[in-house]
Amino acid sequence: MREKIERIHKLVQILNNACYNYYNLSKSIMGNREYNELFDELVELEESTGIILSNSPTQRAGYKIVSTLPKVKHDIPLLSLGKSKKISDLETWLGNNEGILMLKIDGGTGKVEYKNKLFNQLSTRGDSETNIGEDISHNINSIKGIPLKIDDDNDIQVVGENHMTFKSFNTVNDSILLEKDKYKHPRNLANGSVGLLDSKVCKERNIEFCAFNIIKGNKFKTKAEQFEWLKGQGFNTVKYWIVTKNDLQETIEQIIEDIPNIEIPIDGLVLSFNNIEYGLSKGSSNHHPNHSISFKFEDSWYDTNYNYTEWNTSRTGKIVPKGIFTSIKMDGADHDRATLHNLDRFRAMKLGHGDFIQTSKRNKIIPAIENNITRSNTEVIPTKCPACGGDIEERLLVNTHDLYCLNPDCDAKLLKKLKHFVSKQCFNISDIGETTLETLIDKGFLENYIDIFKLSRFKKEILSLDGFAEKSYIKMLEAIENSKNIEMSSLITSLGIKNVGFGTSKRIAKYFNNDISKFINSTKYPMSFASIEDCGEITSLSIYEYFKNEENMNLFNELLELITIKQEEKKSDSKLKDLAGLTFVITGSVTTFKNRDEFKELVESLNGKVAGGVSSKTNYLVNNDVTSTSGKNKTAKDLNVEIISEQQFNEMIGRS
């Protein structure tokens, strides 16, 4: 007990010091993530011990003001909001009510008062323990988005966020010569600027006020009506969405995906009851009202610095940007890079060396760059292929822009195509690795996948290469010969057709009953594959375009003369349950399967799907340790995805 009390004192001291620096000195001495973790620890200790210190930050918002600005006594406290890290918590909180989801701008809270239709006072939030803020009315003409007159005779109090855009932030920083003197975050600069005694300097920094609530004089039934009235009076307002628990997750995921396109700093979302009277009936605590709750997505984001962009040419010729950043530990593992996917996301991020960025591990698996705070925009798009130096072009495909290498003989394209061709799910020639392929390409022995089957003509030259002896050469040729007996699904996969992976190839092979002639005939028509499960129009067009290319068709016909397509054996487990429409994820060790690949093959043979990560589309997570605290188990529980053991899975399909 004594240790817990000592820890409470220590946490109160640390957090209050952070608040003092933040609110009074416009200086951030710790990241949001670190502050939130310490705050949550303090809340847990206070709940478990029953001890709450009088100066605990859990009992108030903000910090006492030390400045020469006039003080303002708020008649209505400007409280912070309770927060959640889980979308499932927000869904439970909202229940069957209609909600309004708003961007949570990362700035400083302010309040505007009106009397007899005219502007009366502008103040900062300050400290909710004493309800005292600072009067910054002298800067009213220097802050955008606040009308000086409104169409309402009542006393009105509007609360919003003072902030600045990334563009304005960088303009100020560009005028500062010394790197050490530059501001680290728009939030700090905006907070310091609204309290400047010189209104001219404040105006030069382009501070904006964005309204999000009316706390006095409200005459509306819903938040949506309130926002429309505020807009009509000339206020800037936060962007919002009307939601229910059924579409809340989808809306939040879309907002997070779009964050790089938002030109102001965002540190989360706010969910309120759209019915204002119902929300107010929920009351409030000393620290926060119960009509709204914040979703702090940076709790699972990590702060680091951007280094440079790596551009990689794929086997299709697409040049993909990958962001390289200072190594950061995410969910227990070190990461220093993440794909940026396409030109649109790269441009939206406005990346530059040294930029302060936020990263995450989506679904606890895939590293991602979520946001760029600095947005210096100094990284450039290449004008030549990074692999061969050939010409490139920008293309618009399925609503996204990408770069493509135009050189058909690009070594990067050929290496990656052939690496894919010999991989396990394709021709499975394990004795030809990436290094061997690279050497054979450099020597001119391989110009396409057909040349793999003709390597014997270069026997003398290959045996003279480093690392090649007679034994390894013979072993390689035997592996090539054995690969010629191949399943139709693996054959289709090996071609590397865009949007056609192994799962799609299996469904295509099954659709045509492994009849390659029927498959070839169907490639002559654009929509031949659109009716096959999970193919659709885009995939069907990809197949059509691939085989419309005369060179591709000629190579494929030549390949068919060299190989034999296996006919699938009738499976003895044909009485097992059909898993069509179900998606599984498997994690941990397996006991009734040789490996996870065998599990995947069985599920797919029963028309089900196996995904790599848990999402809202997952039906079951298979894990023999159902009580594990692993990332996938945690995500499954958050999304209400059922976790079952192998034995339960086997019983489900009738395999036990």
C-alpha positions as CSV (number, residue, x, y, z in Angstrom):
1,M,0.0,0.0,0.0
2,R,2.8,2.4,0.9
3,E,4.5,1.8,-2.5
4,K,1.2,2.6,-4.2
5,I,0.8,5.9,-2.3
6,E,4.4,6.9,-3.1
7,R,3.7,6.1,-6.8
8,I,0.6,8.3,-6.7
9,H,2.6,11.3,-5.3
10,K,5.3,10.7,-8.0
11,L,2.7,10.5,-10.8
12,V,0.9,13.7,-9.7
13,Q,4.2,15.5,-9.6
14,I,5.3,14.3,-13.1
15,L,1.9,15.0,-14.7
16,N,1.4,18.4,-13.1
17,N,4.9,19.4,-14.2
18,A,4.0,18.4,-17.8
19,C,0.8,20.4,-17.6
20,Y,2.6,23.4,-16.3
21,N,5.1,23.4,-19.1
22,Y,2.3,22.7,-21.7
23,Y,-0.2,25.4,-20.6
24,N,2.1,28.1,-19.3
25,L,5.3,27.8,-21.2
26,S,3.8,26.3,-24.5
27,K,6.5,23.6,-24.1
28,S,5.8,19.9,-24.5
29,I,8.2,17.8,-22.3
30,M,6.5,14.4,-23.1
31,G,4.5,12.9,-25.9
32,N,0.8,12.4,-25.7
33,R,1.2,8.7,-25.6
34,E,3.5,8.8,-22.6
35,Y,1.2,11.3,-20.8
36,N,-1.9,9.2,-21.4
37,E,-0.1,6.0,-20.1
38,L,0.9,7.8,-16.9
39,F,-2.5,9.3,-16.5
40,D,-4.2,5.9,-16.9
41,E,-1.8,4.4,-14.3
42,L,-2.7,7.2,-11.9
43,V,-6.4,6.6,-12.4
44,E,-6.0,2.9,-11.7
45,L,-4.0,3.6,-8.5
46,E,-6.6,6.1,-7.2
47,E,-9.4,3.6,-7.8
48,S,-7.6,0.7,-6.2
49,T,-6.4,2.7,-3.1
50,G,-9.3,5.1,-2.7
51,I,-6.7,7.9,-2.3
52,I,-7.0,11.0,-4.5
53,L,-4.7,14.0,-3.8
54,S,-6.2,17.5,-3.9
55,N,-3.9,18.5,-6.7
56,S,-4.3,15.4,-8.8
57,P,-4.7,16.0,-12.5
58,T,-7.5,13.5,-12.7
59,Q,-9.7,16.0,-10.8
60,R,-9.3,18.9,-13.2
61,A,-8.4,19.9,-16.7
62,G,-5.5,22.2,-17.6
63,Y,-3.2,23.9,-15.1
64,K,-3.1,27.2,-13.1
65,I,-2.1,30.2,-15.2
66,V,1.0,32.2,-14.5
67,S,1.0,35.2,-16.9
68,T,0.3,38.9,-17.1
69,L,-2.9,38.5,-19.0
70,P,-6.2,39.4,-17.3
71,K,-7.9,36.5,-15.6
72,V,-11.4,35.3,-16.5
73,K,-13.7,33.4,-14.1
74,H,-15.7,30.9,-16.1
75,D,-19.3,30.6,-14.9
76,I,-19.5,27.2,-16.7
77,P,-16.4,24.9,-16.3
78,L,-14.6,24.0,-19.5
79,L,-13.9,20.4,-18.7
80,S,-11.8,17.8,-20.6
81,L,-13.5,14.6,-21.9
82,G,-13.2,11.1,-20.8
83,K,-11.4,8.9,-23.3
84,S,-11.4,5.4,-24.7
85,K,-8.8,3.5,-26.7
86,K,-11.3,0.9,-28.2
87,I,-13.9,1.4,-30.8
88,S,-15.9,-1.4,-29.1
89,D,-16.1,0.8,-26.0
90,L,-17.5,3.7,-28.1
91,E,-20.1,1.4,-29.6
92,T,-21.2,0.3,-26.1
93,W,-21.2,3.9,-24.9
94,L,-23.4,5.0,-27.8
95,G,-25.8,2.1,-27.5
96,N,-28.9,2.5,-29.7
97,N,-28.6,6.3,-29.8
98,E,-27.7,8.4,-32.7
99,G,-24.2,10.0,-32.3
100,I,-22.2,12.8,-33.9
101,L,-18.5,12.0,-34.5
102,M,-16.2,15.0,-34.7
103,L,-12.5,15.6,-35.4
104,K,-10.6,16.3,-32.2
105,I,-8.3,19.2,-33.2
106,D,-4.9,19.4,-31.5
107,G,-4.8,23.0,-30.3
108,G,-5.9,25.0,-27.3
109,T,-9.5,25.3,-26.1
110,G,-11.1,28.8,-26.1
111,K,-14.4,30.4,-25.4
112,V,-16.3,33.2,-27.1
113,E,-19.0,35.1,-25.3
114,Y,-21.8,37.3,-26.9
115,K,-24.2,39.8,-25.3
116,N,-27.0,41.5,-27.2
117,K,-25.7,39.9,-30.4
118,L,-22.2,41.5,-30.1
119,F,-18.9,39.9,-29.3
120,N,-18.1,40.5,-25.6
121,Q,-15.0,38.3,-24.7
122,L,-12.6,35.7,-25.9
123,S,-10.8,33.6,-23.3
124,T,-8.7,30.4,-22.9
125,R,-9.9,27.4,-20.9
126,G,-7.3,27.6,-18.2
127,D,-7.8,25.5,-15.1
128,S,-11.1,23.8,-14.4
129,E,-10.3,23.5,-10.7
130,T,-10.7,27.2,-10.2
131,N,-12.5,27.8,-13.5
132,I,-10.0,30.6,-14.3
133,G,-8.7,31.3,-17.8
134,E,-7.0,34.2,-19.5
135,D,-8.7,37.1,-21.4
136,I,-7.3,37.2,-24.9
137,S,-10.0,39.5,-26.3
138,H,-7.4,41.9,-27.6
139,N,-6.6,39.2,-30.3
140,I,-10.2,38.8,-31.5
141,N,-9.3,40.5,-34.9
142,S,-6.2,38.4,-35.2
143,I,-7.9,35.0,-34.9
144,K,-9.9,33.6,-37.9
145,G,-13.3,32.0,-37.7
146,I,-15.0,34.1,-35.0
147,P,-17.9,36.5,-36.0
148,L,-18.1,39.8,-34.1
149,K,-21.9,39.8,-34.3
150,I,-24.4,37.0,-34.3
151,D,-28.2,36.9,-34.9
152,D,-29.3,36.1,-31.3
153,D,-30.2,38.5,-28.4
154,N,-29.4,35.9,-25.7
155,D,-26.2,35.5,-23.8
156,I,-24.3,33.0,-25.9
157,Q,-21.1,31.1,-25.0
158,V,-19.4,29.1,-27.8
159,V,-16.4,26.8,-27.1
160,G,-13.9,25.8,-29.8
161,E,-10.3,25.1,-30.5
162,N,-7.6,27.6,-31.4
163,H,-5.2,26.0,-33.9
164,M,-3.1,26.5,-37.0
165,T,-2.7,24.6,-40.2
166,F,0.5,22.7,-41.1
167,K,1.1,25.2,-43.8
168,S,1.1,28.2,-41.4
169,F,3.2,26.2,-38.9
170,N,5.9,25.6,-41.5
171,T,5.8,29.2,-42.6
172,V,6.7,30.3,-39.1
173,N,9.4,27.7,-38.8
174,D,10.9,28.6,-42.1
175,S,11.5,32.1,-40.8
176,I,13.6,30.7,-37.8
177,L,17.2,30.3,-38.7
178,L,18.5,28.0,-36.0
179,E,17.2,24.4,-35.9
180,K,17.1,24.3,-32.1
181,D,14.8,27.3,-32.0
182,K,12.2,25.9,-34.4
183,Y,8.8,24.8,-33.0
184,K,8.2,21.1,-32.7
185,H,4.4,21.0,-33.0
186,P,1.6,23.3,-34.3
187,R,-0.2,22.8,-31.0
188,N,2.5,24.5,-29.0
189,L,2.9,27.4,-31.4
190,A,-0.9,28.0,-31.6
191,N,-1.3,28.0,-27.8
192,G,1.5,30.4,-27.4
193,S,0.3,32.7,-30.1
194,V,-3.3,33.3,-28.8
195,G,-1.8,34.8,-25.6
196,L,0.6,37.1,-27.3
197,L,0.3,40.7,-26.2
198,D,1.2,41.9,-29.7
199,S,-1.9,41.3,-31.9
200,K,0.0,41.9,-35.1
201,V,2.3,38.9,-34.4
202,C,-0.7,36.8,-33.5
203,K,-2.4,37.7,-36.8
204,E,0.8,36.9,-38.8
205,R,0.6,33.3,-37.5
206,N,-2.8,32.6,-39.0
207,I,-4.5,31.2,-35.9
208,E,-8.0,29.8,-36.5
209,F,-10.9,29.1,-34.1
210,C,-13.0,26.1,-34.8
211,A,-16.3,25.9,-32.8
212,F,-17.5,22.5,-31.5
213,N,-20.1,23.4,-28.8
214,I,-22.5,25.9,-27.4
215,I,-22.4,25.7,-23.5
216,K,-24.8,28.7,-22.8
217,G,-27.8,29.9,-24.8
218,N,-28.3,26.7,-26.7
219,K,-31.7,26.4,-28.3
220,F,-31.3,23.3,-30.4
221,K,-32.4,19.7,-30.0
222,T,-29.5,18.2,-31.8
223,K,-25.7,18.8,-32.2
224,A,-26.2,18.7,-36.0
225,E,-28.7,21.6,-35.8
226,Q,-26.3,23.4,-33.5
227,F,-23.4,23.1,-36.0
228,E,-25.5,24.3,-38.9
229,W,-26.5,27.4,-36.9
230,L,-22.9,28.1,-36.0
231,K,-21.9,27.9,-39.6
232,G,-24.7,30.2,-40.5
233,Q,-23.4,32.8,-38.0
234,G,-19.9,32.8,-39.6
235,F,-18.1,30.3,-37.3
236,N,-15.6,27.8,-38.5
237,T,-16.8,24.4,-37.1
238,V,-15.2,21.0,-36.7
239,K,-15.9,18.4,-39.4
240,Y,-18.5,15.9,-38.2
241,W,-20.4,12.7,-39.2
242,I,-23.7,11.4,-38.0
243,V,-23.2,7.8,-36.9
244,T,-24.8,4.8,-35.1
245,K,-23.1,1.9,-33.5
246,N,-23.6,-0.1,-36.7
247,D,-21.4,2.2,-38.9
248,L,-19.2,3.7,-36.2
249,Q,-16.2,1.4,-36.8
250,E,-16.3,1.8,-40.6
251,T,-16.5,5.6,-40.3
252,I,-13.6,5.8,-37.8
253,E,-11.4,3.6,-40.0
254,Q,-12.1,5.8,-43.0
255,I,-11.3,9.0,-41.1
256,I,-8.0,7.5,-39.9
257,E,-7.1,6.5,-43.5
258,D,-7.8,10.1,-44.6
259,I,-5.7,11.8,-41.9
260,P,-2.8,12.6,-44.2
261,N,-5.2,14.7,-46.3
262,I,-6.4,16.8,-43.3
263,E,-4.5,20.1,-43.2
264,I,-4.8,20.7,-39.4
265,P,-3.3,18.6,-36.5
266,I,-5.7,16.0,-35.3
267,D,-5.1,14.0,-32.1
268,G,-8.3,11.9,-32.0
269,L,-12.0,12.0,-32.4
270,V,-14.9,13.1,-30.2
271,L,-18.2,11.2,-30.1
272,S,-21.3,13.0,-28.7
273,F,-25.0,12.1,-28.4
274,N,-26.7,13.9,-31.2
275,N,-29.7,14.5,-28.9
276,I,-28.4,17.4,-26.7
277,E,-31.0,17.0,-23.9
278,Y,-30.3,13.3,-23.6
279,G,-26.5,14.0,-23.5
280,L,-26.9,16.6,-20.7
281,S,-29.1,14.2,-18.7
282,K,-26.0,12.0,-18.3
283,G,-24.4,14.6,-16.0
284,S,-20.7,15.0,-15.4
285,S,-17.8,14.3,-13.0
286,N,-15.2,16.7,-11.7
287,H,-13.0,16.0,-14.7
288,H,-15.3,15.5,-17.6
289,P,-18.9,15.7,-18.9
290,N,-20.7,12.5,-19.8
291,H,-22.4,13.8,-23.0
292,S,-19.3,13.1,-25.0
293,I,-16.3,10.8,-25.1
294,S,-13.0,11.1,-26.9
295,F,-11.3,8.4,-29.0
296,K,-7.5,8.9,-28.7
297,F,-6.1,6.9,-31.6
298,E,-2.6,8.1,-30.8
299,D,-2.6,5.7,-27.8
300,S,-1.7,3.0,-30.3
301,W,0.5,5.3,-32.4
302,Y,4.2,5.9,-32.0
303,D,6.3,9.0,-32.4
304,T,9.5,9.0,-34.5
305,N,11.4,10.9,-37.2
306,Y,11.3,10.4,-41.0
307,N,14.6,9.7,-42.7
308,Y,14.1,9.1,-46.4
309,T,11.9,7.4,-49.1
310,E,13.0,4.2,-50.7
311,W,11.4,3.5,-54.2
312,N,11.2,-0.1,-55.3
313,T,10.2,-1.5,-58.7
314,S,7.9,-4.5,-58.5
315,R,7.6,-7.4,-60.9
316,T,4.7,-5.6,-62.6
317,G,6.8,-2.5,-63.1
318,K,4.9,-0.5,-60.4
319,I,7.3,1.7,-58.4
320,V,6.2,1.6,-54.8
321,P,7.4,4.2,-52.2
322,K,8.5,2.9,-48.8
323,G,9.1,5.3,-45.9
324,I,12.3,4.8,-43.8
325,F,12.2,6.2,-40.3
326,T,14.2,6.1,-37.1
327,S,13.7,2.7,-35.6
328,I,10.9,2.5,-33.0
329,K,9.6,-0.4,-30.9
330,M,6.0,-1.1,-31.8
331,D,4.1,-3.8,-29.9
332,G,7.4,-5.4,-28.8
333,A,9.2,-5.4,-32.1
334,D,11.6,-2.9,-33.7
335,H,10.5,-1.3,-37.0
336,D,12.1,1.3,-39.2
337,R,10.0,1.2,-42.5
338,A,6.5,1.0,-43.9
339,T,5.0,1.1,-47.3
340,L,3.3,4.2,-48.5
341,H,1.4,2.2,-51.1
342,N,0.9,4.8,-53.9
343,L,1.6,8.4,-55.1
344,D,-1.6,9.8,-53.6
345,R,-0.7,8.8,-50.1
346,F,3.0,9.8,-50.6
347,R,1.9,13.3,-51.7
348,A,-0.7,13.7,-49.0
349,M,1.9,12.9,-46.3
350,K,4.2,15.8,-47.5
351,L,7.2,14.0,-46.1
352,G,10.7,15.3,-45.5
353,H,13.9,14.3,-43.8
354,G,13.7,14.8,-40.0
355,D,9.9,15.3,-40.0
356,F,8.0,14.3,-36.8
357,I,5.8,11.4,-37.8
358,Q,3.4,9.0,-36.1
359,T,3.4,5.3,-36.9
360,S,1.4,2.2,-36.0
361,K,1.0,-1.5,-36.5
362,R,-2.3,-2.0,-38.1
363,N,-4.1,-5.1,-36.8
364,K,-0.9,-5.6,-34.8
365,I,0.8,-6.8,-38.0
366,I,1.5,-4.3,-40.7
367,P,3.7,-1.2,-39.9
368,A,2.1,2.0,-41.2
369,I,2.9,5.7,-41.3
370,E,-0.3,7.3,-40.0
371,N,0.5,11.0,-39.9
372,N,3.2,13.6,-40.5
373,I,3.1,16.5,-38.1
374,T,5.9,18.6,-39.6
375,R,4.9,18.2,-43.3
376,S,8.1,19.8,-44.7
377,N,7.3,18.3,-48.2
378,T,11.0,18.0,-49.3
379,E,10.9,14.4,-50.5
380,V,10.7,14.2,-54.3
381,I,9.2,11.7,-56.7
382,P,11.8,10.0,-58.9
383,T,11.9,10.8,-62.7
384,K,13.7,7.6,-63.6
385,C,13.2,4.0,-62.6
386,P,15.4,3.4,-59.5
387,A,16.3,-0.1,-60.7
388,C,17.2,0.4,-64.4
389,G,17.3,4.2,-64.9
390,G,14.6,3.8,-67.6
391,D,11.7,6.1,-68.3
392,I,8.7,6.0,-66.0
393,E,5.1,7.3,-66.2
394,E,2.3,8.1,-63.8
395,R,-0.9,6.2,-64.3
396,L,-4.4,6.5,-62.7
397,L,-5.7,3.0,-61.9
398,V,-8.7,2.3,-59.8
399,N,-8.8,5.8,-58.3
400,T,-5.1,5.9,-57.3
401,H,-2.0,7.2,-59.0
402,D,1.1,5.1,-59.3
403,L,4.5,5.2,-61.0
404,Y,5.4,2.5,-63.6
405,C,8.7,1.7,-65.3
406,L,8.3,1.7,-69.1
407,N,11.4,-0.4,-69.7
408,P,10.3,-4.0,-70.6
409,D,13.8,-5.3,-69.9
410,C,14.1,-3.7,-66.4
411,D,16.2,-6.0,-64.3
412,A,14.1,-5.4,-61.2
413,K,10.9,-6.4,-63.0
414,L,12.5,-9.5,-64.3
415,L,14.2,-10.6,-61.0
416,K,10.9,-10.2,-59.0
417,K,8.9,-11.9,-61.7
418,L,11.2,-14.9,-61.8
419,K,11.5,-14.9,-58.0
420,H,7.7,-15.1,-57.9
421,F,7.6,-17.8,-60.6
422,V,9.9,-20.2,-58.7
423,S,8.3,-19.6,-55.3
424,K,6.5,-22.3,-53.3
425,Q,3.0,-21.4,-54.3
426,C,4.0,-21.3,-58.0
427,F,6.5,-23.7,-59.6
428,N,8.2,-24.4,-56.2
429,I,11.8,-24.6,-57.5
430,S,13.5,-24.3,-54.1
431,D,17.0,-24.8,-55.5
432,I,16.8,-21.5,-57.4
433,G,17.0,-18.7,-54.8
434,E,17.1,-14.9,-55.3
435,T,20.9,-14.7,-55.4
436,T,21.1,-17.5,-58.1
437,L,18.4,-15.7,-60.2
438,E,20.2,-12.4,-59.9
439,T,23.5,-14.1,-61.1
440,L,21.8,-15.9,-64.0
441,I,20.0,-12.7,-65.1
442,D,23.3,-10.7,-64.9
443,K,25.0,-13.3,-67.1
444,G,22.3,-13.1,-69.7
445,F,21.1,-16.7,-69.2
446,L,17.5,-15.6,-68.2
447,E,15.4,-13.2,-70.1
448,N,12.0,-14.7,-69.2
449,Y,10.5,-17.6,-67.3
450,I,10.8,-20.0,-70.3
451,D,14.6,-19.7,-70.1
452,I,14.5,-21.4,-66.7
453,F,13.6,-24.6,-68.4
454,K,16.5,-24.2,-70.9
455,L,19.4,-23.6,-68.5
456,S,21.1,-26.8,-69.5
457,R,22.3,-25.1,-72.7
458,F,24.6,-23.0,-70.4
459,K,26.0,-25.9,-68.5
460,K,29.6,-25.0,-69.1
461,E,29.2,-21.3,-68.2
462,I,27.1,-22.1,-65.1
463,L,29.6,-24.5,-63.7
464,S,32.3,-21.9,-64.0
465,L,30.4,-19.5,-61.7
466,D,31.3,-19.1,-58.0
467,G,29.1,-21.4,-55.8
468,F,28.2,-23.8,-58.6
469,A,29.6,-27.3,-58.6
470,E,28.5,-30.3,-60.7
471,K,26.4,-31.6,-57.8
472,S,24.5,-28.3,-57.2
473,Y,24.0,-27.9,-61.0
474,I,22.4,-31.4,-61.3
475,K,20.3,-30.8,-58.2
476,M,19.0,-27.5,-59.8
477,L,18.1,-29.2,-63.1
478,E,16.3,-32.0,-61.2
479,A,14.2,-29.5,-59.3
480,I,13.3,-27.7,-62.5
481,E,12.3,-31.0,-64.1
482,N,10.2,-32.0,-61.1
483,S,8.4,-28.6,-61.2
484,K,6.9,-29.4,-64.6
485,N,4.2,-31.4,-63.1
486,I,2.1,-28.6,-61.6
487,E,-1.4,-27.8,-60.5
488,M,-3.4,-25.4,-62.6
489,S,-3.9,-23.0,-59.6
490,S,-0.1,-22.8,-59.1
491,L,0.4,-22.3,-62.9
492,I,-2.0,-19.3,-63.0
493,T,-0.4,-17.8,-59.8
494,S,3.1,-18.1,-61.3
495,L,2.2,-15.7,-64.1
496,G,2.0,-12.7,-61.7
497,I,-1.2,-11.3,-63.2
498,K,-2.2,-8.2,-61.3
499,N,-5.0,-8.8,-58.7
500,V,-4.6,-12.6,-59.2
501,G,-3.1,-14.2,-56.1
502,F,-3.0,-17.9,-55.0
503,G,-6.5,-17.8,-53.5
504,T,-8.1,-16.3,-56.6
505,S,-6.1,-18.8,-58.8
506,K,-7.5,-21.7,-56.8
507,R,-11.1,-20.5,-57.3
508,I,-10.5,-20.0,-61.1
509,A,-9.0,-23.5,-61.4
510,K,-11.9,-24.9,-59.5
511,Y,-14.4,-23.0,-61.7
512,F,-12.9,-24.5,-64.9
513,N,-12.5,-28.0,-63.3
514,N,-8.7,-27.7,-64.0
515,D,-9.4,-27.5,-67.8
516,I,-6.7,-25.2,-69.1
517,S,-8.3,-25.0,-72.6
518,K,-11.5,-23.6,-71.2
519,F,-9.4,-21.1,-69.2
520,I,-7.5,-20.0,-72.3
521,N,-10.7,-19.5,-74.3
522,S,-12.2,-17.4,-71.5
523,T,-9.2,-15.0,-71.6
524,K,-10.4,-13.7,-74.9
525,Y,-13.3,-11.9,-73.4
526,P,-13.1,-9.0,-70.8
527,M,-15.7,-10.1,-68.4
528,S,-15.3,-13.9,-68.5
529,F,-14.1,-14.2,-64.9
530,A,-16.4,-11.5,-63.2
531,S,-18.9,-14.1,-62.0
532,I,-16.2,-16.2,-60.1
533,E,-16.2,-15.6,-56.4
534,D,-14.0,-12.7,-55.3
535,C,-12.9,-11.9,-58.9
536,G,-15.2,-9.2,-60.1
537,E,-14.7,-6.7,-62.9
538,I,-11.3,-5.4,-62.0
539,T,-9.7,-8.9,-61.7
540,S,-11.4,-10.1,-64.9
541,L,-10.0,-7.1,-66.8
542,S,-6.6,-7.8,-65.4
543,I,-6.6,-11.3,-66.8
544,Y,-8.0,-10.1,-70.1
545,E,-5.3,-7.4,-70.5
546,Y,-2.5,-9.8,-69.5
547,F,-3.4,-12.4,-72.2
548,K,-4.3,-9.7,-74.8
549,N,-0.5,-8.9,-74.8
550,E,0.9,-11.1,-77.6
551,E,4.2,-11.7,-75.9
552,N,2.5,-12.9,-72.7
553,M,0.3,-15.2,-74.7
554,N,3.2,-16.6,-76.8
555,L,5.3,-17.3,-73.6
556,F,2.3,-19.0,-71.9
557,N,1.6,-21.3,-74.9
558,E,5.3,-22.2,-75.0
559,L,5.1,-23.0,-71.3
560,L,2.1,-25.3,-71.7
561,E,4.2,-27.4,-74.1
562,L,6.8,-27.9,-71.4
563,I,4.6,-28.8,-68.5
564,T,1.9,-31.2,-67.4
565,I,-1.1,-30.0,-65.4
566,K,-2.0,-32.2,-62.5
567,Q,-5.6,-33.3,-62.1
568,E,-6.8,-32.8,-58.5
569,E,-7.4,-36.0,-56.6
570,K,-10.8,-36.5,-55.2
571,K,-10.7,-35.6,-51.6
572,S,-11.8,-38.1,-49.0
573,D,-13.1,-35.3,-46.8
574,S,-15.9,-34.2,-49.2
575,K,-18.4,-34.6,-46.4
576,L,-16.9,-31.9,-44.4
577,K,-18.8,-28.7,-43.8
578,D,-18.8,-26.1,-46.5
579,L,-17.1,-22.9,-45.2
580,A,-18.3,-20.6,-48.0
581,G,-18.6,-17.0,-46.7
582,L,-16.5,-17.6,-43.6
583,T,-13.1,-16.0,-42.9
584,F,-10.5,-17.5,-40.5
585,V,-7.3,-16.4,-39.0
586,I,-4.9,-18.9,-37.4
587,T,-2.2,-18.1,-34.9
588,G,0.1,-19.9,-32.5
589,S,1.3,-23.5,-32.7
590,V,-0.7,-26.2,-34.4
591,T,-1.2,-29.8,-33.3
592,T,-3.7,-31.5,-35.7
593,F,-2.1,-30.0,-38.8
594,K,1.4,-30.3,-40.1
595,N,1.6,-26.5,-40.4
596,R,-0.5,-23.5,-41.0
597,D,-0.3,-24.0,-44.8
598,E,-2.1,-27.3,-44.4
599,F,-4.8,-25.6,-42.4
600,K,-5.1,-22.9,-45.1
601,E,-5.4,-25.5,-47.8
602,L,-8.1,-27.3,-46.0
603,V,-10.2,-24.1,-45.4
604,E,-9.8,-23.0,-49.0
605,S,-10.8,-26.5,-50.3
606,L,-14.0,-26.1,-48.3
607,N,-14.6,-22.7,-50.0
608,G,-13.6,-20.6,-46.9
609,K,-10.9,-17.9,-46.6
610,V,-7.8,-17.5,-44.4
611,A,-6.6,-14.0,-43.7
612,G,-3.3,-12.9,-42.2
613,G,-4.7,-10.5,-39.6
614,V,-7.8,-10.1,-37.5
615,S,-10.3,-7.5,-38.7
616,S,-14.0,-6.7,-38.5
617,K,-14.5,-9.2,-41.4
618,T,-13.0,-12.1,-39.5
619,N,-15.4,-14.8,-38.4
620,Y,-13.1,-16.9,-36.3
621,L,-9.6,-16.7,-34.8
622,V,-8.1,-20.2,-34.4
623,N,-5.7,-20.3,-31.5
624,N,-5.1,-23.3,-29.2
625,D,-4.3,-20.8,-26.4
626,V,-7.7,-19.1,-26.2
627,T,-6.7,-17.2,-23.0
628,S,-3.5,-15.8,-24.6
629,T,-2.9,-12.0,-24.3
630,S,-1.3,-11.9,-27.8
631,G,-2.0,-9.1,-30.1
632,K,-4.4,-11.2,-32.3
633,N,-6.3,-12.4,-29.3
634,K,-6.7,-8.9,-28.0
635,T,-7.8,-7.6,-31.3
636,A,-10.3,-10.4,-31.7
637,K,-11.8,-9.7,-28.3
638,D,-12.0,-6.0,-29.1
639,L,-13.9,-6.8,-32.3
640,N,-16.0,-9.5,-30.7
641,V,-14.5,-12.1,-33.0
642,E,-14.9,-15.6,-31.6
643,I,-11.7,-17.4,-30.6
644,I,-11.7,-21.2,-31.0
645,S,-9.2,-24.0,-30.6
646,E,-8.1,-26.4,-33.4
647,Q,-10.3,-29.1,-31.8
648,Q,-13.3,-26.8,-31.9
649,F,-12.5,-26.0,-35.5
650,N,-12.3,-29.7,-36.4
651,E,-15.6,-30.3,-34.6
652,M,-17.2,-27.5,-36.5
653,I,-16.3,-28.9,-39.9
654,G,-16.9,-32.6,-38.9
655,R,-13.2,-33.6,-39.0
656,S,-12.8,-34.7,-35.4
